[in-house]
Amino acid sequence: MTEPGISTDWKAMADEVALDPRPLLHGARVDLDVDTFALRSPRDGSVLCEVPACGEAEVDRAVAHARAEQQHGCWPNFTPKMRGEILGRWANAIEVERAELALLISLETGKPIRDALGIDLAGVVRALRWYSALADKLHGDHPDVGANDLALVSREAVGVVGILLPWNFPLALVGYDVAPALMLGNSVVVKPSEQSPLSVLRACELAVEAGVSRDAISVVTGLGVGAGQAIGRHHDIDAVAVTGSAATGRAVMRASGESNGKRVWPELGGKSAAIVFNDAGDLAEAARMVAWGAYFNQGEMCTGCSRVLVERDVYDEFVDALAVEVDKLRVGDPLDWGTTVGALTTARQLADAQVATEEAVAGGGRVVRGGEAVAAVDGGHYFPPTLLADAPRTSRVFTDEVFAPVLAARPFDDVDDALAVAFSSGYGMGVSVWTSSLDRAFRVTRAAKAGIAWVNCFEGDDMTVPAGGVGKSGYGRTKGLAVFDKYSDVKTTWVHLGG
């Protein structure tokens, strides 16, 4: 088999790929008599297919299957080793189908095909293999409570889990959320974003083919106000993990409070900042990494670096270095291997990026690079990597999550002022600090109201460490061992031995 990559004719593949938007219920794709909505490709605005808009009835059906699996099925009773082996087979199946899955991601999100293949597909396989290997290595605790009693502390699967996935990294979150939930013995009801259902459906279909019990995993397609709210309100779902905007997270939490009070684990938006000091050392390298953090995935990342605060005496030099990095990027057709910045996933994002940029300029900011939508492919949603200097601290590019390739820069004189600006938005996903002073680095990271703090790097990442935020960015965590708090209950068993 030829390795998919630069020599692959992705456009020819796009003309031939099968697009199956049918939900996955009871281990199979099913035809439903429900309304549909058009799934449009951000690449060129064309309609890819009509997707079933599931609602309460379809969610009820999926939850009934999931509950039956918990009560009478095999999945919860498999040994952890067996479940881990099945996750490993699932990873193998995804690797075999990686070209098709990457193409689906690129078509439905506008992501460059090289990133869909090299980042998204690699990420989900990495996560599946990590949780596969971990499955039989978890253990409980046996505190010493004296000679006459025995105490056991164990983790048990929470039961039925609803998982609401985002569109910016649809398969990565399959690895980060679906895999650990299944590993612990839960049944999952997955709702992909309405912008990216195709890749999730196919990946979860492969899970069943790899051996995941057919009622342990279901996928319901639909809109947030339909299928999403039905999951949030369902009385027989025990926990919900939601990755999305702050508004989406609050809506699901309200739905939970109005139903059975199920736990909700929100991993929400961000407005991450880089703080660059005059002793950062290699400013060109710092600029390269900050630019990558701002423009990778078209700026559609909750951890994305959308603001940079630079000590005044190196501010002009750093902005110039950022401009050099922007000039290296290529906006283009997501299916061209040389494209580094693809299409924004929705027309709304494109309009919002334009308005936010214009508002910043009206407030005194200046456009160094980019700033206006481009027609890389007719009908698509393309906004170039945009660099704004001297953006007002009260402008939307500094306070709101624009979710586009827009980086706003400001100088600072005082570190306390820089911190105040960096966390004025209320979001607390990440912060990046650039300095050669260890003392300064730790003072800033300790003061940072963020779930992740990077020093002299951006987006440092490993499956062993948790990722998530604070404040408006929510409190849910993915990756590492912290994810098990979402999908398991801690039980204490106390036995009196007499004597």
Salt bridges, closest charged atoms under 4 A:
GLU3 OE1 - ARG98 NH2 2.89
ASP20 OD2 - ARG22 NH2 2.97
ASP20 OD1 - ARG29 NH1 3.30
ASP31 OD2 - ARG22 NH1 3.75
ASP44 OD2 - ARG43 NH1 3.82
ASP60 OD1 - HIS234 NE2 2.78
GLU95 OE1 - ARG129 NH2 2.89
GLU100 OE2 - ARG202 NE 3.83
ASP120 OD1 - LYS111 NZ 3.48
ASP136 OD1 - LYS137 NZ 3.09
ASP149 OD1 - HIS496 ND1 2.87
GLU156 OE2 - LYS491 NZ 3.02
ASP177 OD1 - LYS486 NZ 2.66
GLU194 OE1 - LYS191 NZ 3.31
GLU205 OE1 - ARG29 NH2 3.38
GLU205 OE1 - ARG202 NH1 2.86
GLU209 OE2 - ARG202 NH1 3.60
ASP215 OD1 - HIS26 ND1 2.70
ASP215 OD1 - HIS65 ND1 3.60
ASP236 OD1 - ARG67 NE 3.20
ASP238 OD2 - ARG67 NH2 2.83
GLU258 OE1 - ARG233 NH1 2.53
ASP279 OD1 - ARG440 NH1 3.25
GLU285 OE2 - ARG288 NH2 2.70
GLU325 OE2 - LYS328 NZ 3.11
ASP327 OD1 - ARG369 NE 2.79
ASP333 OD2 - LYS11 NZ 3.64
ASP333 OD1 - ARG43 NE 2.72
ASP336 OD1 - LYS11 NZ 3.09
ASP336 OD2 - ARG330 NH2 3.70
ASP352 OD1 - ARG396 NH2 2.60
GLU359 OE1 - ARG396 NH1 3.67
ASP390 OD2 - ARG366 NE 3.11
ASP400 OD2 - ARG396 NE 3.39
ASP413 OD1 - ARG312 NE 2.89
ASP417 OD1 - ARG393 NH1 3.19
ASP439 OD2 - ARG443 NE 3.00
ASP461 OD2 - ARG126 NH2 2.85
ASP461 OD1 - LYS479 NZ 2.00
ASP485 OD1 - ARG155 NH2 2.84
ASP489 OD1 - ARG263 NH2 2.63
